[in-house]
Amino acid sequence: MSIEAQGSGAPRPSAPVPPRPAAGPRAVPGRPAAPAASSAYTLAPPVQPPALPPLPPLPPHGTYPPRPAPAAGPPRRTRRTALTVALLVLGLGLVGGAVTGSWLLDQDPAHAAAGRFDTARQLWHTTPVDTLFPPVVDGTGAGPDGADRTWTRLGVAPDSGCAATLGPDLAAALRTAGCLRVVRATYRDATSSDVTTVGLVFTRADPAGTAALRTAFTKRRLAADPRLLPAAYAVPGTAAASFGGRQRASWSIDVLAQAPVVAYAVTGFADGRAVAAPEPAAAAMAAHDTSPAGQAGLGYEAKGLADRVGRTVRALAAPSPTEGG
């Protein structure tokens, strides 16, 4: 194109623009051309599932086939019953064995005696005071030549330890038995001319220990030893208000065979007179004894009251007829 043509003001004719071909898939060398797209979508026909075989017809009512039998084995209720029976038999066996063992032990004299000792050992706090020390004690045939005696209680002392109540010598003589507790009371006779303190010493000894203590008191004559003279219990405001150490005239000590208990009694004059030489009950009860205790029959008072309180303990201990007394 010349410069003159460019500078002229006449418009330059434009060349005609050929139309753009319609959009379509582009041909790729070596690959077949895709078919032209259709202006409407065509849905594929639905896929039908394969036909199922027809179900067999149901049998008429009441003609259903029976259920198959369960697997072999005992039913659950039978197993549970068998287990219950087994446990019951085992329990009965254990109980029966325990009862049989207890029965066999009860037939053993040594075991039975030990059981009674354990029971009798607690009598000092399990038995009413009026049982151990009745308000009135009947002493039929307890006096000289079988005369009757009656004792009336004046007072009961609180239970106490052994050393302070019994005195050092008597407490030492009972130490091997293991002194546990002392209970005591004071009585007067029917004429109020004499007073007596009666006591029970409960020990920790078993039957063998009690038998050894009883033998020691017999062989060594400890019951007659003046150093083992029991203490008196004075009751203020009564006939025994002045009953002290110097007023003791006679005494009795007995180690029981059926229980871990020592029964004792000590007697003196109610008027408070002092006694220079106390005598054991056996000596004061001897014929032709001329001591003040012997002449007043105080040995019978001590022996008779100690025996009757001891009988109460023997009865509570319930000894077997085959055991010694």
C-alpha positions as CSV (number, residue, x, y, z in Angstrom):
1,M,0.0,0.0,0.0
2,S,1.3,3.5,-0.9
3,I,1.9,6.4,1.4
4,E,-0.6,8.3,-0.5
5,A,-3.3,5.8,0.0
6,Q,-2.6,5.8,3.8
7,G,-2.8,9.5,4.0
8,S,-6.0,9.9,2.1
9,G,-9.1,10.3,4.1
10,A,-11.2,7.8,2.2
11,P,-12.1,4.8,4.2
12,R,-10.4,1.6,3.5
13,P,-12.6,-1.2,2.4
14,S,-12.6,-4.1,4.9
15,A,-12.2,-7.6,3.8
16,P,-15.2,-10.0,4.4
17,V,-14.9,-12.2,7.6
18,P,-15.6,-15.8,6.9
19,P,-18.2,-17.4,9.3
20,R,-16.8,-19.6,12.2
21,P,-17.5,-23.1,11.8
22,A,-19.8,-24.7,14.4
23,A,-18.2,-26.0,17.5
24,G,-17.6,-29.7,17.3
25,P,-15.2,-32.2,18.3
26,R,-11.7,-31.6,17.2
27,A,-10.1,-34.2,15.1
28,V,-7.1,-35.8,16.6
29,P,-4.8,-37.5,14.3
30,G,-4.9,-41.2,14.6
31,R,-8.2,-41.3,16.6
32,P,-11.6,-41.7,15.0
33,A,-13.8,-38.6,15.2
34,A,-16.5,-38.6,17.8
35,P,-20.1,-38.5,16.6
36,A,-21.8,-35.2,16.6
37,A,-23.7,-34.4,19.9
38,S,-27.4,-34.6,19.7
39,S,-29.5,-31.7,21.0
40,A,-31.7,-34.1,23.1
41,Y,-30.7,-36.6,25.9
42,T,-31.7,-40.2,25.3
43,L,-32.2,-42.4,28.5
44,A,-31.1,-46.0,28.5
45,P,-33.9,-48.5,29.2
46,P,-34.1,-49.7,32.9
47,V,-32.4,-52.9,33.8
48,Q,-34.9,-55.5,35.0
49,P,-33.7,-57.8,37.9
50,P,-33.8,-61.5,37.3
51,A,-37.0,-63.1,38.1
52,L,-37.1,-65.1,41.5
53,P,-38.5,-68.5,41.7
54,P,-42.0,-68.6,43.2
55,L,-42.3,-69.4,47.0
56,P,-43.9,-72.7,47.9
57,P,-47.4,-72.5,49.1
58,L,-47.9,-72.4,53.0
59,P,-49.4,-75.5,54.5
60,P,-52.9,-75.2,55.8
61,H,-53.5,-74.1,59.5
62,G,-52.5,-76.7,62.0
63,T,-50.2,-78.7,59.7
64,Y,-46.9,-76.9,60.2
65,P,-44.0,-79.3,60.4
66,P,-42.5,-79.9,63.9
67,R,-39.5,-78.0,65.1
68,P,-36.2,-79.8,65.0
69,A,-35.3,-81.5,68.3
70,P,-32.6,-79.6,70.4
71,A,-29.1,-80.8,70.6
72,A,-28.4,-83.7,72.8
73,G,-27.6,-82.9,76.5
74,P,-29.5,-82.3,79.8
75,P,-32.0,-79.5,79.8
76,R,-31.0,-76.3,81.7
77,R,-33.5,-76.8,84.4
78,T,-32.1,-80.3,85.1
79,R,-28.6,-79.0,85.3
80,R,-29.7,-76.2,87.7
81,T,-31.5,-78.8,89.9
82,A,-28.5,-81.1,89.9
83,L,-26.2,-78.1,91.0
84,T,-28.7,-77.2,93.7
85,V,-28.8,-80.7,95.1
86,A,-25.0,-81.0,95.0
87,L,-24.6,-77.7,97.0
88,L,-27.3,-78.8,99.5
89,V,-25.6,-82.2,100.0
90,L,-22.3,-80.4,100.5
91,G,-23.8,-78.0,103.0
92,L,-25.5,-80.8,104.9
93,G,-22.2,-82.6,105.0
94,L,-20.3,-79.6,106.5
95,V,-23.0,-79.0,109.1
96,G,-23.2,-82.6,109.9
97,G,-19.5,-82.8,110.3
98,A,-19.4,-79.8,112.6
99,V,-22.3,-81.2,114.7
100,T,-20.6,-84.6,114.9
101,G,-17.3,-83.0,115.8
102,S,-19.0,-80.9,118.5
103,W,-20.8,-84.0,119.8
104,L,-17.5,-86.0,119.9
105,L,-15.8,-83.1,121.8
106,D,-18.7,-83.0,124.3
107,Q,-18.2,-86.7,124.9
108,D,-14.6,-86.0,125.9
109,P,-14.5,-85.5,129.7
110,A,-11.5,-83.2,129.6
111,H,-13.1,-81.0,126.9
112,A,-16.4,-80.9,128.8
113,A,-14.7,-80.0,132.1
114,A,-12.8,-77.2,130.4
115,G,-16.0,-75.8,128.9
116,R,-17.6,-75.8,132.4
117,F,-14.5,-74.1,133.8
118,D,-14.8,-71.4,131.2
119,T,-18.4,-70.9,132.1
120,A,-17.9,-70.9,135.9
121,R,-15.0,-68.5,135.5
122,Q,-17.5,-65.8,134.6
123,L,-20.0,-66.4,137.4
124,W,-18.7,-63.5,139.4
125,H,-20.3,-61.0,136.9
126,T,-23.0,-63.2,135.2
127,T,-24.7,-64.4,138.3
128,P,-27.1,-62.2,140.4
129,V,-25.6,-61.3,143.8
130,D,-28.6,-62.8,145.6
131,T,-27.7,-66.1,144.0
132,L,-24.1,-66.1,145.0
133,F,-24.7,-64.5,148.4
134,P,-28.4,-65.0,149.4
135,P,-29.9,-62.6,151.9
136,V,-30.5,-65.5,154.2
137,V,-28.5,-68.7,154.2
138,D,-29.9,-71.9,155.7
139,G,-27.3,-73.8,157.7
140,T,-29.3,-76.9,158.6
141,G,-27.0,-79.2,160.6
142,A,-24.0,-76.9,160.3
143,G,-23.5,-76.3,164.0
144,P,-21.9,-78.4,166.7
145,D,-23.5,-81.8,167.1
146,G,-25.6,-81.1,164.0
147,A,-27.3,-78.0,165.3
148,D,-28.9,-75.8,162.8
149,R,-27.5,-72.4,161.8
150,T,-29.0,-69.4,160.0
151,W,-27.0,-66.5,158.6
152,T,-28.3,-63.1,157.5
153,R,-26.5,-60.9,155.1
154,L,-25.3,-57.6,156.3
155,G,-23.6,-56.2,153.2
156,V,-21.9,-57.1,149.9
157,A,-18.5,-55.6,148.9
158,P,-17.9,-54.4,145.4
159,D,-15.9,-56.9,143.3
160,S,-12.2,-56.3,143.6
161,G,-8.7,-57.4,142.7
162,C,-6.9,-60.1,144.6
163,A,-3.8,-58.5,146.1
164,A,-5.5,-55.7,147.9
165,T,-8.4,-57.8,149.1
166,L,-6.8,-61.1,150.1
167,G,-3.6,-59.8,151.6
168,P,-0.1,-60.4,150.2
169,D,0.4,-64.0,151.5
170,L,-2.9,-65.5,150.3
171,A,-2.6,-63.7,147.0
172,A,0.9,-65.1,146.5
173,A,-0.3,-68.6,147.3
174,L,-3.0,-68.3,144.6
175,R,-0.7,-66.6,142.0
176,T,0.1,-69.8,140.2
177,A,-3.7,-70.1,139.4
178,G,-3.8,-66.6,138.0
179,C,-6.1,-64.7,140.4
180,L,-8.9,-63.0,138.4
181,R,-11.5,-61.4,140.7
182,V,-12.8,-61.5,144.3
183,V,-16.4,-61.1,145.5
184,R,-17.4,-61.2,149.1
185,A,-20.2,-60.5,151.6
186,T,-20.5,-60.4,155.4
187,Y,-23.2,-62.2,157.5
188,R,-24.2,-62.4,161.1
189,D,-25.6,-65.4,162.9
190,A,-29.1,-65.6,164.4
191,T,-28.0,-64.3,167.8
192,S,-25.8,-61.5,166.3
193,S,-23.0,-62.8,168.5
194,D,-20.6,-63.5,165.7
195,V,-20.0,-62.2,162.1
196,T,-18.5,-64.0,159.1
197,T,-17.1,-62.7,155.9
198,V,-17.4,-65.2,153.0
199,G,-15.6,-64.8,149.7
200,L,-15.1,-66.4,146.3
201,V,-11.8,-66.0,144.5
202,F,-12.2,-66.6,140.7
203,T,-8.9,-67.8,139.0
204,R,-7.7,-68.2,135.4
205,A,-6.7,-71.8,136.0
206,D,-7.8,-74.7,133.8
207,P,-8.9,-78.0,135.3
208,A,-5.3,-79.3,135.6
209,G,-4.1,-76.0,137.2
210,T,-7.1,-76.1,139.7
211,A,-6.3,-79.7,140.6
212,A,-2.6,-78.8,141.2
213,L,-3.7,-75.8,143.4
214,R,-6.1,-78.1,145.3
215,T,-3.3,-80.7,145.9
216,A,-0.9,-78.0,147.0
217,F,-3.3,-76.7,149.6
218,T,-3.9,-80.2,150.9
219,K,-0.3,-81.5,151.0
220,R,1.2,-78.3,152.3
221,R,-1.7,-77.6,154.6
222,L,-1.9,-74.1,153.3
223,A,-5.6,-73.9,154.4
224,A,-4.3,-74.1,158.0
225,D,-1.4,-71.6,157.6
226,P,-2.1,-68.5,159.7
227,R,-0.2,-66.4,157.2
228,L,-3.0,-67.1,154.7
229,L,-5.7,-65.9,157.1
230,P,-8.3,-64.1,154.8
231,A,-9.2,-60.5,155.3
232,A,-12.5,-59.4,157.0
233,Y,-15.0,-57.1,155.4
234,A,-16.5,-54.6,157.9
235,V,-20.0,-53.2,157.1
236,P,-20.6,-49.8,158.6
237,G,-23.7,-49.4,160.7
238,T,-24.1,-53.1,161.3
239,A,-23.0,-55.8,163.8
240,A,-19.9,-56.1,161.6
241,A,-18.9,-52.5,161.8
242,S,-15.8,-53.3,164.0
243,F,-14.9,-56.5,162.2
244,G,-11.2,-56.0,161.3
245,G,-7.9,-57.9,161.2
246,R,-7.6,-58.2,165.0
247,Q,-11.1,-59.6,165.4
248,R,-10.6,-62.6,163.2
249,A,-10.9,-65.8,165.2
250,S,-11.3,-68.8,162.7
251,W,-11.2,-69.3,159.0
252,S,-11.8,-71.9,156.2
253,I,-10.3,-72.1,152.7
254,D,-11.5,-74.6,150.1
255,V,-10.2,-75.0,146.5
256,L,-13.2,-76.2,144.5
257,A,-12.6,-79.1,142.2
258,Q,-15.5,-78.4,139.8
259,A,-14.7,-74.7,139.0
260,P,-11.7,-72.3,139.0
261,V,-12.9,-70.9,142.3
262,V,-11.5,-70.8,145.9
263,A,-14.2,-70.4,148.6
264,Y,-13.2,-69.0,151.9
265,A,-14.8,-67.6,155.1
266,V,-13.4,-65.9,158.2
267,T,-15.3,-65.5,161.5
268,G,-15.0,-63.2,164.5
269,F,-16.9,-61.9,167.5
270,A,-19.6,-59.3,166.8
271,D,-18.7,-57.3,170.0
272,G,-15.3,-56.4,168.4
273,R,-13.1,-58.3,170.9
274,A,-9.6,-59.0,169.6
275,V,-8.3,-62.6,169.2
276,A,-4.7,-63.2,169.9
277,A,-4.4,-66.6,168.2
278,P,-6.8,-67.4,165.4
279,E,-7.4,-71.0,164.6
280,P,-8.3,-72.8,161.3
281,A,-11.8,-74.2,161.3
282,A,-10.6,-77.8,161.4
283,A,-8.8,-77.1,164.7
284,A,-11.6,-75.0,166.2
285,M,-14.1,-77.8,165.4
286,A,-11.9,-80.4,167.2
287,A,-13.4,-82.0,170.3
288,H,-12.3,-80.6,173.6
289,D,-10.9,-77.4,172.0
290,T,-10.6,-74.8,174.7
291,S,-9.7,-71.8,172.5
292,P,-12.2,-68.9,172.4
293,A,-13.0,-69.8,168.8
294,G,-13.5,-73.4,169.7
295,Q,-15.7,-72.6,172.7
296,A,-17.9,-70.3,170.7
297,G,-18.2,-72.7,167.8
298,L,-16.7,-70.1,165.4
299,G,-15.0,-72.9,163.4
300,Y,-18.5,-74.3,162.5
301,E,-19.6,-70.8,161.4
302,A,-16.7,-70.3,159.0
303,K,-16.8,-73.9,157.7
304,G,-20.6,-74.0,157.3
305,L,-21.0,-70.7,155.5
306,A,-18.0,-71.3,153.2
307,D,-19.4,-74.8,152.3
308,R,-22.9,-73.5,151.4
309,V,-21.6,-70.7,149.2
310,G,-19.3,-73.2,147.6
311,R,-22.3,-75.5,146.9
312,T,-23.9,-72.7,145.0
313,V,-20.9,-72.4,142.7
314,R,-20.7,-76.2,142.3
315,A,-24.4,-76.3,141.3
316,L,-23.9,-73.4,138.8
317,A,-20.9,-75.1,137.3
318,A,-23.0,-78.3,136.8
319,P,-20.4,-80.9,137.2
320,S,-20.8,-84.4,135.7
321,P,-21.8,-87.1,138.1
322,T,-18.7,-89.0,137.1
323,E,-16.3,-86.2,138.1
324,G,-14.8,-85.9,141.5
325,G,-16.3,-83.4,144.0
